[in-house]
Amino acid sequence: MLKESVVVANVPASDLGRARRFYAEVLGLEPAHEGPGGLTYEMGGGASFCLYETEFAGTSGHTVAKWQVADVSAEVTALRERGLEFEHYDIPGVAWEGDVAMIEGLGHAAWFTDSEGNIMCIDDATTR
């Protein structure tokens, strides 16, 4: 049943070539598979996401995917060095240290938009 299955995120891209370059050059990710439906990226722990082309990319207005990492600050620093800019949101009760949000009881998080306008998040494993 669903409880035993793997969930895969679908991330929209209005220009698949531009998105592929962004994910490679800025995030350091290469697709594991390429097919008529788009690009599939495999992550650790059996997780994956698919980039697919659609005119509706970047229209959701909310976080579409997140990476759970051990050290949000280190990831933010490394990605900022690759030219990534991070978003800041006015969230009640959240303290900011540079680009990293500190959320009491949940941990740390940082948000960015990809080349297609999709909102992405990096957070630490304490949010599980």
N, C-alpha and C positions, 0 to 999 in steps of 0.2 A: 504494500500500500504506500501511500504518499510518505508516511513517516519513515519508511525505509529507503526512500529514493534520494537522489542527489538533485539539488536545486542549482540551476545555471542562470546567471543574470544575462539578460539581453540588453545591450547598450546601443541606442540608435546613433547613426551617423548620416548626416546629409551628404557628406563627401567621404566615401570609404578610403580613398587614397590619402586624403589629408589626415584622416583619423589614424590610419596605419602609421604614417610618418610621425605624428604626435606621440602615439603610444611607444614607438621605437626610440625616437630621438629624445623625448622628454622623460618618459617613464621607464625606458630601458626594457620594454617588453616586445617580444616577437610572437607572432601567431604560431600555434602548434599545428593548426589545420586551416586550409583555405578552400572554400567551396562556393557553389552558387548562392548559398544563403549568407555568406559573409566570412568573417575571420573568427576563429576560436582560439582563445588564449587560455592556457592551463596554468593554474597557480598551485601553490603548495596545499597539502591536505586534501587533494582531490577536487578542489574548487576550480571553477572555470567561468569565463564569460565570453559572450559572442558579440562581436560588432556587426551590425547589419545596416544596410542602407535604407533610409526612409526620409521623407520630407519632414517628418515630425521630430527630428532630433533637436534636443535642447529645449523642448517646450514643456517639460514636466514641472519645473519649478521646485523640485525637491531632490534629495540625494537619491541617485539611481543605483549606486554601488559603493561598497567600502572595502578597504583592505584593513585587516587587523594585524598590527605589527607590534613588536616588543617595545620599540622606542619611537614614539611619534616625533619627538624633537629631532632625533637623528635623521629620520626619513624626510622631514620637512627641510632640514638643512641640505641634505643631498639633492633633493628635488629642486630647491631654490637655486642651487649651484648650476643646475641644468636649465635654468630660465623659467621655472614654473612660478606663477604668482598665486598666492593663497587668498581666499575669501575670508571676510570677517562679518559675522552676523551679530545683531543685537539680540542676545538671548538672555532673558532674566536669570540671574544667579550664576552666570558663567563668567569666570575670570580669564583674561587673556594674557599670555606671556608671549609676546611677539605674535607669530601666526598660529600658536597652539592654544586651543581652548581647554581650560581645566574645568571639568564638570564634576561637581561633588557627588560622590557615590558611583560615578560611572567611569571616570578616568580622563584621558586626554584625547583630543580630536583636532583635526585640521581639514579644511575643505578647499577644494579647487574646482575649476571648471576645465573640462577637456576641450579639444579643438572644436567640438561640435556643440558646445554650450551645455553639456550635461554636468550636473553637480556630482562630484565624487568626494569621498571622505577617506581619511586615514585615521584609525583610532587604535588604542592599545588593547591588549588582550583582556584587560580588566573589565571590559564592557560585555563579555560573554555571559 
